[in-house]
Amino acid sequence: MRIAIQTLGTRGDVQPYVALARGLLRRGHEVQLAAPEQFESMVTRHGIDFWPLPGEFLALLDTPEGKAAIAGSRGFGAGLKLLKHVRPLMRRLLDAEWAAIGRFGPDVIIHHPKSIASPDIAARLGRPAVLASPLPGFTPTAAFPSPLLPFANLGPLNRLSHLLATRGPGLLFRKELARWRAQSLGVPSGHRPGAPAVTLYAYSPAVVPRPTDWGGDVLVTGYWFLDEDDWRLPTDLRAFLAAGDKPIYVGFGSMPGLAPGKLAADVIEALARTGKRGVLALGGGALEVPSPPAHVHVMTAAPHDRLLPQMSAALHHGGAGTTAASLRAGLPTIICPFFGDQPFWSRRVADLGAGPAPLDRESLTVAALAAAFTATDAPGMRQTATAMGQAIGAEHGLDMAMKAIEALVPRA
């Protein structure tokens, strides 16, 4: 079977699909993965056919406008503030996704929710579309509101909030989509694609239980982990780990630097106050450490599956992938969300008892960080985090997802 995968966003929006593509290749399928051009080496080093999509959307996060939008937003507010910068880029993106599919000629199209071109392309070609997402929010439910909204519960409006997430992009880019459908796909401007053949949610039901009001065509498979078995601990990190107690991991993934020097200084001071050590991953620039003290080790990045089991706890931004990795490692998890779905994951971790209450990035202090670090020593929290790691480790998310995709062969 020829399978096209289309995804957009930061590393957390790409890595699970690389894991899926690698698994499908091993099962004998032909796979093409289209993603922002910045991830070409990440994809191709796993032997996966790659199609580059425009990188301007991802680069926008590091611009002054992008940083300002993130600094003053919660939920999907940052995206709305950047709309005037995104709108002019849409046609090039839509055409690039159409070109990717046209070049490959797939039997099945798997797509991230941000790939708003994919449902139209699948309908135009008569191919089944598989909506695949690392977070819920694209199938209406009364159980919880859309993770893209900064609310813990909207009561009777929960279902409606999910419709906002699914239909919002089509409304925001209505003119661009209508023009592209007519000019590139050759379909009437009023055309709308049907529902996906199946929806796959790549997170653990132990973290977010499957709502009872979802149909049989919606699967919560478990996480899709991309394990890096060939990676080895660098010598300097190995020496740091051997020199004392297990440290706390601190990293904010692809998040841009809003006040990177201050954030790093506050973290380092909070570690010192609590007598703890830390491993700081600089990532996308949210942290800046000119001269680390003896109780801190600094690195650019490392595979979470190899690094986090060496830690005692984790502090991060609450991206879906990083949250999955720290919970899988059985670590008490502190989350300081920036935007998007990160507040949702921070609430889930706290509600599960696998971490303390979320930290407020806008009013973050050394005292608040120190209190969160101390909270991770609570025996009950450690027991809960350990149990969560065991539950996630027993799941087979990739296998379930691949079997669901392969079941579409008769329709392909």
C-alpha positions as CSV (number, residue, x, y, z in Angstrom):
1,M,0.0,0.0,0.0
2,R,1.2,3.5,-0.8
3,I,0.6,5.8,2.2
4,A,1.1,9.6,2.2
5,I,1.5,11.4,5.5
6,Q,1.0,15.2,5.6
7,T,1.9,17.2,8.8
8,L,2.6,20.7,9.8
9,G,3.9,22.5,13.0
10,T,6.8,22.2,15.4
11,R,8.8,19.1,16.2
12,G,6.0,17.7,18.4
13,D,3.8,17.8,15.3
14,V,6.3,15.9,13.2
15,Q,8.0,13.3,15.4
16,P,5.0,11.0,16.0
17,Y,4.4,10.8,12.2
18,V,8.1,9.9,11.6
19,A,7.5,7.0,14.1
20,L,4.4,6.0,12.2
21,A,6.1,6.2,8.8
22,R,9.0,4.1,10.1
23,G,6.7,1.5,11.4
24,L,4.7,1.3,8.1
25,L,7.9,1.0,6.1
26,R,8.9,-2.0,8.3
27,R,5.6,-3.6,7.5
28,G,6.3,-3.4,3.8
29,H,4.4,-0.3,2.8
30,E,5.6,2.6,0.6
31,V,5.5,5.8,2.6
32,Q,6.0,9.5,1.8
33,L,6.0,12.1,4.6
34,A,5.4,15.8,3.8
35,A,6.4,18.2,6.6
36,P,8.1,21.6,7.0
37,E,11.4,21.8,5.2
38,Q,13.2,22.3,8.5
39,F,12.6,18.6,9.3
40,E,14.2,17.0,6.2
41,S,17.2,15.5,8.0
42,M,15.0,14.2,10.8
43,V,12.8,12.4,8.4
44,T,15.3,11.1,5.8
45,R,17.8,9.7,8.3
46,H,15.1,7.1,9.0
47,G,15.0,6.1,5.3
48,I,11.6,7.8,4.8
49,D,10.8,9.5,1.5
50,F,10.4,13.3,2.3
51,W,8.5,16.1,0.6
52,P,9.4,19.6,1.9
53,L,6.5,22.0,2.8
54,P,7.1,25.7,3.2
55,G,9.0,26.5,6.4
56,E,7.8,30.1,6.8
57,F,5.0,29.1,9.3
58,L,7.5,27.5,11.7
59,A,10.0,30.3,11.2
60,L,7.2,32.8,12.2
61,L,7.5,31.6,15.8
62,D,11.0,33.1,16.1
63,T,10.1,36.5,14.6
64,P,9.4,39.5,16.9
65,E,5.7,39.2,15.9
66,G,5.6,35.5,16.7
67,K,7.2,36.0,20.1
68,A,4.9,38.8,20.9
69,A,1.9,36.8,20.0
70,I,3.0,33.9,22.2
71,A,3.9,36.1,25.1
72,G,0.4,37.6,25.2
73,S,-1.7,34.5,24.4
74,R,-3.2,31.4,25.8
75,G,-4.9,28.6,23.9
76,F,-5.0,29.3,20.1
77,G,-4.9,33.1,20.7
78,A,-1.4,33.3,19.3
79,G,-2.6,31.9,16.0
80,L,-5.3,34.5,15.7
81,K,-2.8,37.3,16.4
82,L,-0.5,36.0,13.6
83,L,-3.4,35.5,11.1
84,K,-2.4,38.5,9.0
85,H,1.1,37.0,8.6
86,V,-0.2,33.5,7.9
87,R,-2.9,34.3,5.3
88,P,-0.5,35.4,2.5
89,L,1.4,32.1,2.9
90,M,-1.6,29.8,2.6
91,R,-1.7,29.4,-1.2
92,R,1.9,28.3,-1.4
93,L,1.3,25.8,1.3
94,L,-1.9,24.4,-0.2
95,D,-0.2,24.0,-3.6
96,A,2.8,22.3,-2.0
97,E,0.6,19.8,-0.3
98,W,-1.3,19.1,-3.6
99,A,2.1,18.7,-5.4
100,A,3.3,16.2,-2.7
101,I,0.2,14.0,-3.1
102,G,0.3,14.3,-6.9
103,R,3.9,13.2,-7.1
104,F,3.4,10.2,-4.9
105,G,0.0,8.9,-5.9
106,P,-1.1,7.3,-2.6
107,D,-3.8,4.8,-1.8
108,V,-4.4,6.4,1.6
109,I,-3.8,9.9,3.0
110,I,-3.0,10.4,6.7
111,H,-2.9,13.9,7.9
112,H,-2.4,16.2,10.9
113,P,-5.4,18.5,11.7
114,K,-3.3,21.4,10.6
115,S,-3.1,20.0,7.1
116,I,-6.4,21.5,6.0
117,A,-5.6,20.7,2.3
118,S,-5.6,16.9,2.9
119,P,-9.4,16.2,3.2
120,D,-10.0,18.1,0.0
121,I,-7.2,16.3,-1.8
122,A,-8.4,12.9,-0.6
123,A,-12.0,13.7,-1.8
124,R,-10.7,14.9,-5.1
125,L,-8.7,11.7,-5.7
126,G,-11.3,9.4,-4.2
127,R,-8.9,8.1,-1.6
128,P,-9.6,7.5,2.1
129,A,-8.4,10.2,4.5
130,V,-7.2,9.3,8.0
131,L,-7.2,12.2,10.5
132,A,-4.3,11.5,12.9
133,S,-3.7,13.8,15.8
134,P,-1.4,13.8,18.9
135,L,-4.2,15.5,20.9
136,P,-8.0,15.3,21.1
137,G,-10.2,18.1,20.0
138,F,-11.3,17.2,16.5
139,T,-14.1,14.9,17.4
140,P,-17.0,16.5,19.3
141,T,-17.5,15.3,22.8
142,A,-19.3,16.4,25.9
143,A,-16.5,15.0,28.1
144,F,-14.2,18.0,27.9
145,P,-13.8,21.2,25.8
146,S,-11.4,21.6,22.9
147,P,-7.8,21.4,24.2
148,L,-7.1,24.5,22.0
149,L,-9.3,26.6,24.3
150,P,-8.0,27.8,27.7
151,F,-10.9,26.4,29.7
152,A,-11.0,23.3,32.0
153,N,-14.8,22.8,31.4
154,L,-17.5,24.6,29.4
155,G,-20.3,22.3,30.5
156,P,-23.0,22.1,27.9
157,L,-20.8,24.0,25.4
158,N,-18.0,21.4,25.4
159,R,-19.3,19.7,22.2
160,L,-19.6,23.1,20.5
161,S,-16.0,24.0,21.3
162,H,-14.8,21.0,19.3
163,L,-16.7,22.1,16.3
164,L,-14.9,25.5,16.6
165,A,-11.6,23.6,16.4
166,T,-12.6,21.5,13.4
167,R,-14.4,24.2,11.4
168,G,-12.5,27.3,12.4
169,P,-9.6,27.0,9.9
170,G,-12.0,26.5,7.0
171,L,-13.8,29.7,8.1
172,L,-10.7,31.7,8.7
173,F,-9.2,30.8,5.3
174,R,-12.5,30.4,3.5
175,K,-11.6,32.7,0.5
176,E,-8.1,31.1,0.1
177,L,-9.6,27.6,0.2
178,A,-12.4,28.4,-2.2
179,R,-9.9,29.9,-4.8
180,W,-7.5,27.0,-4.4
181,R,-10.2,24.4,-4.7
182,A,-11.4,25.9,-7.9
183,Q,-8.0,26.7,-9.5
184,S,-5.9,23.8,-8.4
185,L,-8.3,21.0,-7.7
186,G,-10.9,21.9,-10.3
187,V,-13.8,21.4,-7.9
188,P,-16.7,23.8,-7.2
189,S,-16.0,26.4,-4.6
190,G,-18.9,25.2,-2.5
191,H,-17.5,21.7,-2.4
192,R,-16.8,20.2,1.1
193,P,-15.0,16.9,1.8
194,G,-16.7,14.2,3.8
195,A,-15.7,12.8,7.2
196,P,-12.4,10.9,7.6
197,A,-12.5,7.2,7.0
198,V,-11.1,6.8,10.5
199,T,-9.7,9.2,13.2
200,L,-6.6,8.1,15.1
201,Y,-5.6,9.9,18.4
202,A,-2.0,9.2,19.2
203,Y,-2.1,9.6,23.0
204,S,-2.7,7.3,25.9
205,P,-6.2,6.5,27.2
206,A,-4.5,6.4,30.6
207,V,-3.8,10.1,30.3
208,V,-7.1,11.2,28.6
209,P,-9.8,8.4,28.8
210,R,-11.7,7.8,25.6
211,P,-15.1,9.6,25.7
212,T,-18.1,7.3,25.6
213,D,-19.8,9.4,23.0
214,W,-17.2,8.7,20.3
215,G,-18.1,6.3,17.5
216,G,-16.2,3.1,16.5
217,D,-14.4,5.0,13.8
218,V,-12.5,7.0,16.4
219,L,-9.5,5.2,18.0
220,V,-7.3,6.3,20.9
221,T,-4.3,4.2,20.1
222,G,-1.7,5.2,22.6
223,Y,1.4,7.2,21.9
224,W,3.6,6.9,18.8
225,F,7.1,7.0,20.2
226,L,10.2,7.5,18.0
227,D,12.9,5.7,20.0
228,E,16.5,6.5,19.3
229,D,18.2,3.2,20.2
230,D,21.6,4.2,18.7
231,W,22.0,7.4,20.8
232,R,24.5,7.2,23.6
233,L,25.0,9.6,26.6
234,P,27.8,12.1,25.8
235,T,30.8,11.7,28.1
236,D,30.3,15.0,29.9
237,L,26.7,14.2,30.6
238,R,27.6,10.8,31.9
239,A,30.1,12.3,34.2
240,F,27.6,14.8,35.5
241,L,25.0,12.1,36.2
242,A,27.5,10.0,38.1
243,A,28.6,13.0,40.3
244,G,25.4,13.2,42.4
245,D,21.7,12.7,42.8
246,K,19.5,12.3,39.7
247,P,18.8,15.8,38.3
248,I,15.6,17.5,37.2
249,Y,15.2,17.8,33.4
250,V,14.3,21.3,32.2
251,G,13.5,22.0,28.6
252,F,10.9,23.9,26.6
253,G,11.3,22.2,23.2
254,S,10.7,24.4,20.2
255,M,9.3,27.3,22.1
256,P,11.0,30.6,21.3
257,G,13.0,32.7,23.7
258,L,10.8,35.3,25.3
259,A,13.2,36.2,28.2
260,P,15.6,33.2,27.9
261,G,18.3,34.6,30.2
262,K,15.9,35.4,33.1
263,L,14.0,32.1,32.8
264,A,17.3,30.1,32.9
265,A,18.6,32.2,35.8
266,D,15.3,31.7,37.8
267,V,15.4,27.9,37.2
268,I,19.1,27.7,38.2
269,E,18.4,29.7,41.4
270,A,15.4,27.6,42.3
271,L,17.4,24.4,41.8
272,A,20.1,25.8,44.2
273,R,17.5,26.8,46.8
274,T,16.1,23.3,46.9
275,G,19.5,21.5,46.8
276,K,18.7,19.9,43.5
277,R,20.7,19.5,40.3
278,G,19.4,20.1,36.8
279,V,19.9,19.2,33.1
280,L,18.9,22.2,31.0
281,A,18.1,21.6,27.3
282,L,18.3,24.8,25.4
283,G,16.1,23.6,22.5
284,G,14.5,26.4,20.5
285,G,15.9,29.2,22.6
286,A,13.6,29.5,25.5
287,L,16.6,29.1,27.8
288,E,20.0,30.9,27.7
289,V,22.8,29.9,30.0
290,P,26.1,31.8,29.4
291,S,28.0,30.1,32.2
292,P,26.4,27.1,34.0
293,P,27.2,26.5,37.7
294,A,28.4,23.2,39.0
295,H,24.9,21.9,39.9
296,V,23.6,22.4,36.3
297,H,24.5,20.7,33.0
298,V,23.6,22.4,29.8
299,M,23.0,20.7,26.4
300,T,21.2,21.6,23.2
301,A,18.9,18.6,23.0
302,A,18.8,14.9,23.4
303,P,16.3,12.1,22.6
304,H,13.8,12.0,25.4
305,D,13.5,8.2,25.4
306,R,17.2,8.0,26.3
307,L,17.6,11.0,28.5
308,L,14.5,11.2,30.7
309,P,14.9,7.8,32.4
310,Q,18.1,9.3,33.9
311,M,16.2,12.1,35.5
312,S,14.3,12.5,38.8
313,A,11.5,14.9,37.5
314,A,10.8,17.1,34.5
315,L,9.9,20.7,33.9
316,H,8.8,21.6,30.4
317,H,6.3,23.5,28.3
318,G,3.7,20.8,28.1
319,G,3.8,19.9,24.4
320,A,2.0,16.7,23.7
321,G,5.1,14.8,22.8
322,T,7.2,16.1,25.7
323,T,4.4,15.4,28.1
324,A,4.1,11.9,26.7
325,A,7.9,11.3,27.1
326,S,8.1,12.5,30.7
327,L,5.0,10.5,31.8
328,R,6.3,7.4,30.0
329,A,9.6,7.8,32.0
330,G,7.5,7.7,35.2
331,L,8.6,11.3,36.1
332,P,6.7,13.7,38.3
333,T,6.0,16.4,35.6
334,I,5.9,20.2,36.1
335,I,4.4,22.1,33.2
336,C,4.8,25.8,32.5
337,P,2.6,26.2,29.3
338,F,3.2,28.7,26.6
339,F,0.3,28.4,24.2
340,G,-1.9,26.1,22.1
341,D,-2.8,22.8,23.7
342,Q,-0.1,23.1,26.4
343,P,-2.5,24.4,29.1
344,F,-4.7,21.3,28.5
345,W,-1.9,18.9,29.1
346,S,-0.7,20.8,32.2
347,R,-4.2,20.4,33.7
348,R,-4.4,16.7,32.8
349,V,-1.0,16.0,34.5
350,A,-2.1,17.9,37.6
351,D,-5.5,16.3,37.7
352,L,-3.9,12.8,37.4
353,G,-1.7,13.6,40.4
354,A,1.5,13.0,38.3
355,G,2.7,16.6,38.8
356,P,2.0,19.8,40.7
357,A,-0.3,22.6,39.6
358,P,0.8,24.3,36.3
359,L,3.2,27.2,36.6
360,D,2.0,30.6,35.2
361,R,4.7,31.7,32.8
362,E,3.6,35.4,33.0
363,S,4.1,35.6,36.8
364,L,6.8,32.9,37.2
365,T,9.1,33.4,40.2
366,V,12.0,31.6,41.8
367,A,9.8,30.8,44.8
368,A,7.2,29.2,42.5
369,L,9.8,27.1,40.7
370,A,11.3,26.0,44.0
371,A,7.9,25.0,45.4
372,A,7.2,23.0,42.3
373,F,10.6,21.3,42.5
374,T,10.0,20.4,46.1
375,A,6.5,19.1,45.3
376,T,7.9,16.4,43.1
377,D,9.4,14.7,46.1
378,A,6.0,13.8,47.5
379,P,5.7,10.0,47.7
380,G,2.2,10.0,46.4
381,M,3.1,12.0,43.3
382,R,6.1,9.7,42.6
383,Q,3.9,6.6,43.0
384,T,1.3,8.0,40.6
385,A,4.0,9.0,38.1
386,T,5.5,5.6,38.2
387,A,2.2,3.9,37.7
388,M,1.4,6.2,34.8
389,G,4.8,5.3,33.2
390,Q,4.0,1.6,33.6
391,A,0.5,2.0,32.0
392,I,1.9,3.9,29.0
393,G,4.8,1.4,28.6
394,A,2.3,-1.5,28.3
395,E,0.5,0.1,25.4
396,H,1.1,-0.6,21.7
397,G,0.0,2.6,20.1
398,L,1.8,2.2,16.8
399,D,0.6,-1.3,16.3
400,M,-3.0,-0.3,16.8
401,A,-2.7,2.6,14.5
402,M,-1.0,0.6,11.7
403,K,-3.7,-2.1,11.9
404,A,-6.4,0.5,11.5
405,I,-4.7,2.0,8.5
406,E,-4.2,-1.4,6.9
407,A,-7.9,-2.2,7.4
408,L,-8.6,0.5,4.8
409,V,-6.9,-1.5,2.0
410,P,-10.1,-2.9,0.6
411,R,-11.4,0.7,0.2
412,A,-8.1,2.1,-1.1
